[in-house]
Amino acid sequence: MERQKVLTVSARDYVESQSRILEDYEMVGVKGSGYGGNALEDLCINAPKETEVIVDLRTSWASPVGYPECENLYGTALVPKTKEK
């Protein structure tokens, strides 16, 4: 999964920009965590292999006492549904 395919736009906004509908996709929640900027890489690794894009990106920070600050990223992976023949 390429980092350029991680967006803050909503699933609906992305899908409509591609002239498609939400029903064309399976939506899967994904999470990435890390220190020093590794959360985005972890998010991309945790996304299903067939992911077209991750949308609705949100972030939070955890700062346990005595540990470095940890970044948590959450998003929705859009996986194109396969066409039935």
Backbone atoms as SQL, in Angstrom:
CREATE TABLE atoms (id INTEGER PRIMARY KEY, chain TEXT, resi INTEGER, resn TEXT, atom TEXT, x REAL, y REAL, z REAL);
INSERT INTO atoms VALUES
  (1, 'A', 1, 'MET', 'N', 0.855, -1.182, 0.000),
  (2, 'A', 1, 'MET', 'CA', 0.000, 0.000, 0.000),
  (3, 'A', 1, 'MET', 'C', 0.891, 1.232, 0.000),
  (4, 'A', 2, 'GLU', 'N', 0.682, 2.108, -0.950),
  (5, 'A', 2, 'GLU', 'CA', 1.479, 3.329, -1.063),
  (6, 'A', 2, 'GLU', 'C', 0.984, 4.398, -0.099),
  (7, 'A', 3, 'ARG', 'N', 1.910, 5.131, 0.494),
  (8, 'A', 3, 'ARG', 'CA', 1.540, 6.200, 1.430),
  (9, 'A', 3, 'ARG', 'C', 0.689, 7.281, 0.771),
  (10, 'A', 4, 'GLN', 'N', 0.854, 7.500, -0.512),
  (11, 'A', 4, 'GLN', 'CA', 0.077, 8.512, -1.214),
  (12, 'A', 4, 'GLN', 'C', -1.399, 8.146, -1.300),
  (13, 'A', 5, 'LYS', 'N', -1.728, 6.914, -0.995),
  (14, 'A', 5, 'LYS', 'CA', -3.108, 6.444, -1.062),
  (15, 'A', 5, 'LYS', 'C', -3.773, 6.449, 0.314),
  (16, 'A', 6, 'VAL', 'N', -3.251, 7.250, 1.238),
  (17, 'A', 6, 'VAL', 'CA', -3.855, 7.423, 2.554),
  (18, 'A', 6, 'VAL', 'C', -4.399, 8.845, 2.609),
  (19, 'A', 7, 'LEU', 'N', -5.721, 8.976, 2.717),
  (20, 'A', 7, 'LEU', 'CA', -6.375, 10.273, 2.581),
  (21, 'A', 7, 'LEU', 'C', -7.247, 10.599, 3.785),
  (22, 'A', 8, 'THR', 'N', -7.469, 11.885, 4.001),
  (23, 'A', 8, 'THR', 'CA', -8.344, 12.314, 5.091),
  (24, 'A', 8, 'THR', 'C', -9.790, 12.506, 4.632),
  (25, 'A', 9, 'VAL', 'N', -10.056, 12.388, 3.347),
  (26, 'A', 9, 'VAL', 'CA', -11.423, 12.575, 2.844),
  (27, 'A', 9, 'VAL', 'C', -12.307, 11.412, 3.272),
  (28, 'A', 10, 'SER', 'N', -13.618, 11.630, 3.225),
  (29, 'A', 10, 'SER', 'CA', -14.562, 10.567, 3.572),
  (30, 'A', 10, 'SER', 'C', -14.596, 9.509, 2.467),
  (31, 'A', 11, 'ALA', 'N', -15.080, 8.339, 2.833),
  (32, 'A', 11, 'ALA', 'CA', -15.230, 7.255, 1.854),
  (33, 'A', 11, 'ALA', 'C', -16.140, 7.703, 0.712),
  (34, 'A', 12, 'ARG', 'N', -17.256, 8.334, 1.058),
  (35, 'A', 12, 'ARG', 'CA', -18.205, 8.770, 0.031),
  (36, 'A', 12, 'ARG', 'C', -17.576, 9.787, -0.922),
  (37, 'A', 13, 'ASP', 'N', -16.853, 10.764, -0.385),
  (38, 'A', 13, 'ASP', 'CA', -16.211, 11.766, -1.247),
  (39, 'A', 13, 'ASP', 'C', -15.215, 11.120, -2.200),
  (40, 'A', 14, 'TYR', 'N', -14.417, 10.184, -1.697),
  (41, 'A', 14, 'TYR', 'CA', -13.446, 9.514, -2.556),
  (42, 'A', 14, 'TYR', 'C', -14.143, 8.716, -3.646),
  (43, 'A', 15, 'VAL', 'N', -15.113, 7.890, -3.250),
  (44, 'A', 15, 'VAL', 'CA', -15.798, 7.013, -4.204),
  (45, 'A', 15, 'VAL', 'C', -16.485, 7.836, -5.293),
  (46, 'A', 16, 'GLU', 'N', -17.174, 8.900, -4.895),
  (47, 'A', 16, 'GLU', 'CA', -17.847, 9.738, -5.892),
  (48, 'A', 16, 'GLU', 'C', -16.842, 10.424, -6.813),
  (49, 'A', 17, 'SER', 'N', -15.658, 10.755, -6.310),
  (50, 'A', 17, 'SER', 'CA', -14.634, 11.373, -7.173),
  (51, 'A', 17, 'SER', 'C', -14.114, 10.394, -8.223),
  (52, 'A', 18, 'GLN', 'N', -14.341, 9.101, -7.974),
  (53, 'A', 18, 'GLN', 'CA', -13.929, 8.064, -8.922),
  (54, 'A', 18, 'GLN', 'C', -15.102, 7.599, -9.799),
  (55, 'A', 19, 'SER', 'N', -16.240, 8.310, -9.710),
  (56, 'A', 19, 'SER', 'CA', -17.462, 7.964, -10.452),
  (57, 'A', 19, 'SER', 'C', -17.929, 6.539, -10.150),
  (58, 'A', 20, 'ARG', 'N', -17.858, 6.176, -8.864),
  (59, 'A', 20, 'ARG', 'CA', -18.305, 4.866, -8.425),
  (60, 'A', 20, 'ARG', 'C', -19.282, 5.047, -7.274),
  (61, 'A', 21, 'ILE', 'N', -19.753, 3.938, -6.691),
  (62, 'A', 21, 'ILE', 'CA', -20.656, 3.998, -5.544),
  (63, 'A', 21, 'ILE', 'C', -20.057, 3.175, -4.401),
  (64, 'A', 22, 'LEU', 'N', -20.476, 3.458, -3.171),
  (65, 'A', 22, 'LEU', 'CA', -19.934, 2.760, -2.000),
  (66, 'A', 22, 'LEU', 'C', -20.124, 1.253, -2.084),
  (67, 'A', 23, 'GLU', 'N', -21.208, 0.819, -2.704),
  (68, 'A', 23, 'GLU', 'CA', -21.493, -0.613, -2.813),
  (69, 'A', 23, 'GLU', 'C', -20.460, -1.352, -3.661),
  (70, 'A', 24, 'ASP', 'N', -19.617, -0.606, -4.401),
  (71, 'A', 24, 'ASP', 'CA', -18.555, -1.225, -5.201),
  (72, 'A', 24, 'ASP', 'C', -17.366, -1.656, -4.334),
  (73, 'A', 25, 'TYR', 'N', -17.399, -1.282, -3.040),
  (74, 'A', 25, 'TYR', 'CA', -16.254, -1.520, -2.160),
  (75, 'A', 25, 'TYR', 'C', -16.651, -2.254, -0.890),
  (76, 'A', 26, 'GLU', 'N', -15.717, -3.031, -0.383),
  (77, 'A', 26, 'GLU', 'CA', -15.780, -3.552, 0.970),
  (78, 'A', 26, 'GLU', 'C', -15.019, -2.545, 1.824),
  (79, 'A', 27, 'MET', 'N', -15.528, -2.227, 3.014),
  (80, 'A', 27, 'MET', 'CA', -14.844, -1.283, 3.890),
  (81, 'A', 27, 'MET', 'C', -14.285, -2.039, 5.087),
  (82, 'A', 28, 'VAL', 'N', -12.986, -1.849, 5.348),
  (83, 'A', 28, 'VAL', 'CA', -12.302, -2.562, 6.414),
  (84, 'A', 28, 'VAL', 'C', -11.577, -1.549, 7.293),
  (85, 'A', 29, 'GLY', 'N', -11.826, -1.586, 8.593),
  (86, 'A', 29, 'GLY', 'CA', -11.122, -0.698, 9.512),
  (87, 'A', 29, 'GLY', 'C', -9.674, -1.131, 9.666),
  (88, 'A', 30, 'VAL', 'N', -8.761, -0.161, 9.643),
  (89, 'A', 30, 'VAL', 'CA', -7.338, -0.459, 9.810),
  (90, 'A', 30, 'VAL', 'C', -6.731, 0.485, 10.844),
  (91, 'A', 31, 'LYS', 'N', -5.671, 0.004, 11.502),
  (92, 'A', 31, 'LYS', 'CA', -4.986, 0.785, 12.525),
  (93, 'A', 31, 'LYS', 'C', -3.487, 0.620, 12.359),
  (94, 'A', 32, 'GLY', 'N', -2.767, 1.689, 12.628),
  (95, 'A', 32, 'GLY', 'CA', -1.313, 1.636, 12.649),
  (96, 'A', 32, 'GLY', 'C', -0.811, 2.376, 13.868),
  (97, 'A', 33, 'SER', 'N', 0.239, 1.866, 14.488),
  (98, 'A', 33, 'SER', 'CA', 0.819, 2.500, 15.666),
  (99, 'A', 33, 'SER', 'C', 2.321, 2.547, 15.507),
  (100, 'A', 34, 'GLY', 'N', 2.930, 3.551, 16.119),
  (101, 'A', 34, 'GLY', 'CA', 4.384, 3.596, 16.059),
  (102, 'A', 34, 'GLY', 'C', 4.965, 4.823, 16.713),
  (103, 'A', 35, 'TYR', 'N', 6.271, 4.783, 16.840),
  (104, 'A', 35, 'TYR', 'CA', 7.062, 5.874, 17.402),
  (105, 'A', 35, 'TYR', 'C', 7.908, 6.478, 16.291),
  (106, 'A', 36, 'GLY', 'N', 8.112, 7.769, 16.351),
  (107, 'A', 36, 'GLY', 'CA', 9.015, 8.414, 15.395),
  (108, 'A', 36, 'GLY', 'C', 8.555, 8.357, 13.952),
  (109, 'A', 37, 'GLY', 'N', 7.258, 8.426, 13.705),
  (110, 'A', 37, 'GLY', 'CA', 6.763, 8.460, 12.336),
  (111, 'A', 37, 'GLY', 'C', 6.492, 7.108, 11.707),
  (112, 'A', 38, 'ASN', 'N', 6.588, 6.035, 12.473),
  (113, 'A', 38, 'ASN', 'CA', 6.378, 4.690, 11.918),
  (114, 'A', 38, 'ASN', 'C', 4.910, 4.290, 11.831),
  (115, 'A', 39, 'ALA', 'N', 4.009, 5.085, 12.386),
  (116, 'A', 39, 'ALA', 'CA', 2.592, 4.710, 12.407),
  (117, 'A', 39, 'ALA', 'C', 2.016, 4.597, 10.991),
  (118, 'A', 40, 'LEU', 'N', 2.398, 5.495, 10.088),
  (119, 'A', 40, 'LEU', 'CA', 1.877, 5.447, 8.722),
  (120, 'A', 40, 'LEU', 'C', 2.331, 4.179, 8.011),
  (121, 'A', 41, 'GLU', 'N', 3.581, 3.824, 8.201),
  (122, 'A', 41, 'GLU', 'CA', 4.093, 2.589, 7.604),
  (123, 'A', 41, 'GLU', 'C', 3.337, 1.377, 8.155),
  (124, 'A', 42, 'ASP', 'N', 3.091, 1.361, 9.465),
  (125, 'A', 42, 'ASP', 'CA', 2.358, 0.265, 10.095),
  (126, 'A', 42, 'ASP', 'C', 0.926, 0.198, 9.565),
  (127, 'A', 43, 'LEU', 'N', 0.288, 1.361, 9.394),
  (128, 'A', 43, 'LEU', 'CA', -1.072, 1.416, 8.844),
  (129, 'A', 43, 'LEU', 'C', -1.113, 0.772, 7.462),
  (130, 'A', 44, 'CYS', 'N', -0.158, 1.128, 6.618),
  (131, 'A', 44, 'CYS', 'CA', -0.118, 0.585, 5.251),
  (132, 'A', 44, 'CYS', 'C', 0.127, -0.925, 5.252),
  (133, 'A', 45, 'ILE', 'N', 0.959, -1.393, 6.166),
  (134, 'A', 45, 'ILE', 'CA', 1.235, -2.829, 6.269),
  (135, 'A', 45, 'ILE', 'C', -0.007, -3.584, 6.718),
  (136, 'A', 46, 'ASN', 'N', -0.779, -2.984, 7.623),
  (137, 'A', 46, 'ASN', 'CA', -1.966, -3.655, 8.177),
  (138, 'A', 46, 'ASN', 'C', -3.178, -3.632, 7.242),
  (139, 'A', 47, 'ALA', 'N', -3.135, -2.852, 6.190),
  (140, 'A', 47, 'ALA', 'CA', -4.251, -2.794, 5.241),
  (141, 'A', 47, 'ALA', 'C', -4.289, -4.079, 4.409),
  (142, 'A', 48, 'PRO', 'N', -5.489, -4.542, 4.051),
  (143, 'A', 48, 'PRO', 'CA', -5.576, -5.718, 3.173),
  (144, 'A', 48, 'PRO', 'C', -4.792, -5.487, 1.875),
  (145, 'A', 49, 'LYS', 'N', -4.247, -6.541, 1.347),
  (146, 'A', 49, 'LYS', 'CA', -3.407, -6.461, 0.147),
  (147, 'A', 49, 'LYS', 'C', -4.123, -5.805, -1.037),
  (148, 'A', 50, 'GLU', 'N', -5.421, -6.028, -1.160),
  (149, 'A', 50, 'GLU', 'CA', -6.189, -5.531, -2.310),
  (150, 'A', 50, 'GLU', 'C', -6.697, -4.097, -2.120),
  (151, 'A', 51, 'THR', 'N', -6.278, -3.418, -1.058),
  (152, 'A', 51, 'THR', 'CA', -6.768, -2.066, -0.756),
  (153, 'A', 51, 'THR', 'C', -6.449, -1.097, -1.890),
  (154, 'A', 52, 'GLU', 'N', -7.470, -0.350, -2.310),
  (155, 'A', 52, 'GLU', 'CA', -7.275, 0.698, -3.315),
  (156, 'A', 52, 'GLU', 'C', -6.815, 1.988, -2.649),
  (157, 'A', 53, 'VAL', 'N', -7.384, 2.293, -1.481),
  (158, 'A', 53, 'VAL', 'CA', -7.079, 3.537, -0.789),
  (159, 'A', 53, 'VAL', 'C', -7.535, 3.406, 0.664),
  (160, 'A', 54, 'ILE', 'N', -6.893, 4.169, 1.555),
  (161, 'A', 54, 'ILE', 'CA', -7.353, 4.278, 2.938),
  (162, 'A', 54, 'ILE', 'C', -7.908, 5.690, 3.103),
  (163, 'A', 55, 'VAL', 'N', -9.137, 5.787, 3.581),
  (164, 'A', 55, 'VAL', 'CA', -9.804, 7.087, 3.739),
  (165, 'A', 55, 'VAL', 'C', -10.164, 7.313, 5.205),
  (166, 'A', 56, 'ASP', 'N', -10.713, 8.492, 5.486),
  (167, 'A', 56, 'ASP', 'CA', -11.158, 8.848, 6.841),
  (168, 'A', 56, 'ASP', 'C', -10.025, 8.738, 7.862),
  (169, 'A', 57, 'LEU', 'N', -8.824, 9.128, 7.477),
  (170, 'A', 57, 'LEU', 'CA', -7.676, 9.012, 8.372),
  (171, 'A', 57, 'LEU', 'C', -7.866, 9.879, 9.614),
  (172, 'A', 58, 'ARG', 'N', -7.662, 9.259, 10.776),
  (173, 'A', 58, 'ARG', 'CA', -7.722, 9.962, 12.059),
  (174, 'A', 58, 'ARG', 'C', -6.469, 9.606, 12.844),
  (175, 'A', 59, 'THR', 'N', -6.076, 10.492, 13.735),
  (176, 'A', 59, 'THR', 'CA', -4.874, 10.237, 14.529),
  (177, 'A', 59, 'THR', 'C', -5.118, 10.549, 15.988),
  (178, 'A', 60, 'SER', 'N', -4.404, 9.842, 16.838),
  (179, 'A', 60, 'SER', 'CA', -4.415, 10.141, 18.269),
  (180, 'A', 60, 'SER', 'C', -3.010, 9.858, 18.796),
  (181, 'A', 61, 'TRP', 'N', -2.723, 10.438, 19.927),
  (182, 'A', 61, 'TRP', 'CA', -1.406, 10.278, 20.536),
  (183, 'A', 61, 'TRP', 'C', -1.559, 9.719, 21.940),
  (184, 'A', 62, 'ALA', 'N', -0.685, 8.811, 22.307),
  (185, 'A', 62, 'ALA', 'CA', -0.637, 8.280, 23.660),
  (186, 'A', 62, 'ALA', 'C', 0.735, 8.619, 24.235),
  (187, 'A', 63, 'SER', 'N', 0.751, 9.032, 25.466),
  (188, 'A', 63, 'SER', 'CA', 2.004, 9.436, 26.090),
  (189, 'A', 63, 'SER', 'C', 2.111, 8.834, 27.488),
  (190, 'A', 64, 'PRO', 'N', 2.340, 7.510, 27.573),
  (191, 'A', 64, 'PRO', 'CA', 2.466, 6.884, 28.882),
  (192, 'A', 64, 'PRO', 'C', 3.670, 7.447, 29.643),
  (193, 'A', 65, 'VAL', 'N', 3.531, 7.578, 30.925),
  (194, 'A', 65, 'VAL', 'CA', 4.608, 8.113, 31.756),
  (195, 'A', 65, 'VAL', 'C', 5.862, 7.252, 31.600),
  (196, 'A', 66, 'GLY', 'N', 6.973, 7.903, 31.305),
  (197, 'A', 66, 'GLY', 'CA', 8.246, 7.203, 31.174),
  (198, 'A', 66, 'GLY', 'C', 8.521, 6.611, 29.811),
  (199, 'A', 67, 'TYR', 'N', 7.588, 6.793, 28.855),
  (200, 'A', 67, 'TYR', 'CA', 7.770, 6.244, 27.510),
  (201, 'A', 67, 'TYR', 'C', 7.647, 7.363, 26.487),
  (202, 'A', 68, 'PRO', 'N', 8.237, 7.176, 25.310),
  (203, 'A', 68, 'PRO', 'CA', 8.061, 8.197, 24.261),
  (204, 'A', 68, 'PRO', 'C', 6.605, 8.245, 23.782),
  (205, 'A', 69, 'GLU', 'N', 6.257, 9.350, 23.178),
  (206, 'A', 69, 'GLU', 'CA', 4.897, 9.523, 22.662),
  (207, 'A', 69, 'GLU', 'C', 4.648, 8.546, 21.509),
  (208, 'A', 70, 'CYS', 'N', 3.493, 7.905, 21.523),
  (209, 'A', 70, 'CYS', 'CA', 3.126, 6.922, 20.494),
  (210, 'A', 70, 'CYS', 'C', 1.985, 7.488, 19.653),
  (211, 'A', 71, 'GLU', 'N', 2.131, 7.396, 18.337),
  (212, 'A', 71, 'GLU', 'CA', 1.083, 7.856, 17.425),
  (213, 'A', 71, 'GLU', 'C', 0.227, 6.659, 17.012),
  (214, 'A', 72, 'ASN', 'N', -1.090, 6.854, 17.018),
  (215, 'A', 72, 'ASN', 'CA', -2.035, 5.844, 16.545),
  (216, 'A', 72, 'ASN', 'C', -2.818, 6.432, 15.378),
  (217, 'A', 73, 'LEU', 'N', -2.862, 5.715, 14.277),
  (218, 'A', 73, 'LEU', 'CA', -3.625, 6.133, 13.102),
  (219, 'A', 73, 'LEU', 'C', -4.748, 5.139, 12.854),
  (220, 'A', 74, 'TYR', 'N', -5.905, 5.659, 12.486),
  (221, 'A', 74, 'TYR', 'CA', -7.079, 4.832, 12.202),
  (222, 'A', 74, 'TYR', 'C', -7.664, 5.283, 10.868),
  (223, 'A', 75, 'GLY', 'N', -8.140, 4.346, 10.090),
  (224, 'A', 75, 'GLY', 'CA', -8.762, 4.695, 8.825),
  (225, 'A', 75, 'GLY', 'C', -9.636, 3.559, 8.315),
  (226, 'A', 76, 'THR', 'N', -10.192, 3.780, 7.148),
  (227, 'A', 76, 'THR', 'CA', -11.039, 2.792, 6.496),
  (228, 'A', 76, 'THR', 'C', -10.412, 2.414, 5.160),
  (229, 'A', 77, 'ALA', 'N', -10.059, 1.148, 5.024),
  (230, 'A', 77, 'ALA', 'CA', -9.510, 0.653, 3.762),
  (231, 'A', 77, 'ALA', 'C', -10.674, 0.339, 2.817),
  (232, 'A', 78, 'LEU', 'N', -10.594, 0.864, 1.612),
  (233, 'A', 78, 'LEU', 'CA', -11.601, 0.550, 0.589),
  (234, 'A', 78, 'LEU', 'C', -11.021, -0.518, -0.329),
  (235, 'A', 79, 'VAL', 'N', -11.664, -1.669, -0.319),
  (236, 'A', 79, 'VAL', 'CA', -11.230, -2.807, -1.133),
  (237, 'A', 79, 'VAL', 'C', -12.279, -3.030, -2.214),
  (238, 'A', 80, 'PRO', 'N', -11.905, -2.897, -3.496),
  (239, 'A', 80, 'PRO', 'CA', -12.876, -3.109, -4.552),
  (240, 'A', 80, 'PRO', 'C', -13.468, -4.515, -4.503),
  (241, 'A', 81, 'LYS', 'N', -14.793, -4.603, -4.614),
  (242, 'A', 81, 'LYS', 'CA', -15.445, -5.903, -4.681),
  (243, 'A', 81, 'LYS', 'C', -15.196, -6.492, -6.061),
  (244, 'A', 82, 'THR', 'N', -15.034, -7.793, -6.102),
  (245, 'A', 82, 'THR', 'CA', -14.849, -8.439, -7.397),
  (246, 'A', 82, 'THR', 'C', -16.192, -8.582, -8.075),
  (247, 'A', 83, 'LYS', 'N', -16.192, -8.382, -9.352),
  (248, 'A', 83, 'LYS', 'CA', -17.433, -8.500, -10.150),
  (249, 'A', 83, 'LYS', 'C', -17.769, -9.974, -10.334),
  (250, 'A', 84, 'GLU', 'N', -19.024, -10.320, -10.031),
  (251, 'A', 84, 'GLU', 'CA', -19.479, -11.699, -10.249),
  (252, 'A', 84, 'GLU', 'C', -19.900, -11.861, -11.693),
  (253, 'A', 85, 'LYS', 'N', -19.544, -12.997, -12.260),
  (254, 'A', 85, 'LYS', 'CA', -19.879, -13.245, -13.667),
  (255, 'A', 85, 'LYS', 'C', -21.028, -14.181, -13.789);
